[in-house]
């Protein structure tokens, strides 16, 4: 118990530092600054950014076929869940462009909608009948960004970070649940529940058409969508990500080769830290019930056209 509290306090201190102090550290300047120093810190207007957000003229239709293994849990459920497997389809658009930081650094953006099926039956079911067997359908939208290294005219290795918003229907198959678990399960059954996830992994671009990928996803399914508490928690997440983006941009400017790795590590650490904080309170730091948590190891192929 005390270990868990200490861990959450540590994550809270890290997030607080990122939100409150990173921007200050980045804009702090010497009192003897010159006109050139001011120009260095000036906001940079770039047509490439306008094209990415408005025109997105280089977008390519994209299909992803994903398979994976899933572990499901909820902190206040007594019985354990059976192992699950999942199949997922993503449909969306990607853009790939060389960054301004270095001609060997590529940026891949992938915005998509998705549908997946996650069930104990796909994993072969478990012989232990006391475990909770589930059958879950999920759909939603996702945003993925990665910076990677070109290793050929058509090839690249791209660490990435993704986030999603989703709706999930969980169907519990067990008829012999204890009173506590049955009460919790009844809160989910019969409707789609709101949730979110983050994912980090590696994509390997083989050709302009084919990308192979492997990733680790942490997802939460809420028993109820408490909008204002969720919005407050989301604001904290957006602020932390914004602070990281400012810091990572400076890394790219000073050391482009380190940028993709720093982006991958810091974004992944933030996503996993928030997941841990929300395992006991779905709208952390606001009082709320635990979510159903899903840890998914995923791999598959993506086709761009």
N, C-alpha and C positions, 0 to 999 in steps of 0.2 A: 504493500500500500504506500509506504513512505518513499520507496523507490520510484513508483509511478508519479507521485506528487512532485518529487524532485525533478524528474524528467520533464514534466509539464512546465514547471517553473523555469527550467533551462530554456525550453523552446520559447516561452513567453519573453524571456530576456533577450533572446536572439532576434525575435520578430520586432520587439520594441526598438532595439538598436537599429535594425534595418530601416524601420519606418521613420524614426526620429532623427537619427544622426547621419545616415549615409549621404543625404543631399547636402548637409552642412559640410561634411568632410570634403565633398567633391567640389564645392564652390568656394571653399576657403582659399584666400589668396594672400600673398605677402603684401605688406603695406607699401612696398616700393614698386608695385606693379606698373607696367608700362602700357602704352596704347596697344602694343602687340599682344600683351597678356589679355586685355579686354576682348580683343578680336578672337583670341583662341577660345574664350568661354562664351562667345556670342552664339545665339541660336542659329542653327544652320538650316536654311531653307533649301530643300533638294527636290527637284522634279521627280526623281526616282521614287521618293516616298509618296508623292501625290499620285503617281502612276500605280503604285502598289495598293493604296487605299481606295482610290476612286476609279481609275481606268482599269487596273488589273488586266492590261491588254495581253499579257503573255500567259494567261492562265491556260491550263490543260485539263480536260476532263480526266478524272482519276477513279479507279476502282481498286479497293483493297479486299483481299480474302484472308481472314485471320482465324487461327485456331489457338486454343490455350487451355491452361489448367487453372482452376479457381479454388480458393479457400474462403469459406464464408464463416462469419462469426458475429456475435453481438454480446456485449459485456455482461448484460444481466440475464442471458439465457443459460439455463443450467446444462442442458444436454448439448453435445457438440454436433456440428453439421457434418454430413457426409461430404467426401471430396466431390467436386464438380469439374466439368470440362465445358468449354464454350466454343461456339462458332459465331463469327461476326462478319458482316458485310458493311463496307463503307463506300459511299458515293460522294464525290466532291470535285474540287478543283485544286490544282497545285500551281505554284509559280516557282521557278528556279532561276536565280540570277547570281552573277558574280558580284561580291560586295565591293564597296569603295575602299575598304581597308586594305585588301590585298587581292591580287588576281588569282590566287590559289584558294581563296575562301569562298565557298558557295553558301547562299541562303535559300532554304527550301521552306515554303509556306504551304500548308495543306489545310483547307477548310472543308468540312464534310458533314454529312448526316450519316447515321449508322443504325443498324438493327442487329441485335445479337440474341442468341439463345444459349442459356447457361443452365445445365441440369446435371443431376446425379447420374441419370441414365447414360449420358454421353461418356461419363467416366467409368461405366460398368457397374454402377451401384456398389454399395458397401455391404459386406456380410453381416456387419453389426447392426441389428434391427433397432437398437436404441438410438442410433444417430438420426438426425433430422434430414430427410430427403426433400429436395426442392426441385422445382421446374420454373425457370425464370425467363420472361421475355423483357427485353429492354430496347428502347429507341431514344434517340436524342441527336444533339449536334456537338461538334467538336472543333477545336482550333489547335493546330500543331505548327510549331516553328523549330527549325534546326539549322545550325551552322556547321558546315563540314569542310573537308579537305578534298580538293580535286586530285585524283590520282591517274588521270588519263583524259582523253578528249571527251569521253562519255561517262566516265566512272567517278564516283566520289564516296567517301565515308562520312556520314552525317549523324552526329549525336543530336537527339531531338527532345523536346518537352511538349506535352499536349495537355489540354484540359477540356472537360466536357460538362454539359448539362443534360440530364436524362430523366426519363420516366420508366419505372420498373414495376412489373407485376410479378410478385413472388407467390408461387403456389406450393404450399407445404403438404407433403404426402403422408405424413405420419398420423396415425389414429390413436396413439397411446402416449401423448405428451402429458407431462405433469401440469398442474394447474397454472403455475407461473408461466411456463413456456407457451401454453395454449392461449393464455390471455394476451401475451405479446404477439403471437402469430396472428391472432384474430384482428389485430390492428392493421395488418398489412393485406390480408387476403381480400380478393374481390375487386381490387382497383389498382390502377397504376400510381406509384408513389414517386415523388420528386427526389432527385439526388444529383450528385456531382462526382467527378473523379479527376485525378491527375495521373499522368503517365510519363515515364522517361525511358529512353532506349536508344538503339542504334539502327540506322538505315544504311544499307549498302546499295548504291546505285550501280547496277551492272551495265545497263545500256540506257538510252533515252526512254525506252519503253518499260523496263523491268527494274523494280527495287525490291530487295528482300529486307525484312526487318525483324527485330526482336525487342520486346519491351516489358516493363513491369508497371502494372496499373494498380492504384489504390482507389477504391470507390466506396461511396457511402449512399445508402438508400434511407431516406427519412421516413419515419412513421407518420409525420404530418408536416405540411409546409407552413411554418410560422413565418410569414413573409417578412415582417419587420426585424425579427431576430436574425433571420437568414440574411437579409440585406445588410444589417450591421456587421455580421461576420464576413460577408463578401467584401465590404468596403475595406476591412482590415487586410484581406487577402490582396485586393487590387493595389492598395497602398504599398504593401510589402513588395509586390511584383514590380511596381513602378520604381521604387527605390533601387531594386536590383537591376532593372533595365538601365538606369542612369549609370550605375557603377560598372556594369558589364560593357556599356558603350565606351567608357574610358579605358577599359582593358583592351578592347579592340583597337582603339586609337594608338595606344602605347606599345602593344604587343599582339599584333593580329594572329600570330600562330597559336597563342594561348587562349584567344577568345572563345572558340567553339567548346573547348574543354571546360573553361570557367562557366560559360553559359549552362552547359549540361549539368555540372556539379551543383551550382548554386540554385538553379531552378528546381532540380530534382530534390535537393535538400529541403527547400522551402515547401514544396508540395508534400513531401513525406512528413515533415514536421507538423504541418497543418492537419494532415490525416491523423496523426497520433493524438493531437490535441482534441480532435473532434470524435474520437472513438467513444468517449464517455459522455460528451455533450455535442450533439450534432450541430448546434449553432454557437459553438465556443466563440467568445468567452461568455456568452449569455446562457443562463440556466435552461437546460433542455434535456430531452431524453437521448439515450444512445441511439445511433443508427445501426442498421445491418451493414456490416463492413465486408467488402470483397477485395481480396488480394489476388490479382490475376497475372500469371506469366503468359505472355502472348507472343506468337511469331506468325509470319505469313508473307505474302507477296502483294506488291502494289504495282498496278499497271497504269501508265500515263499515256494519253493518246494525243 
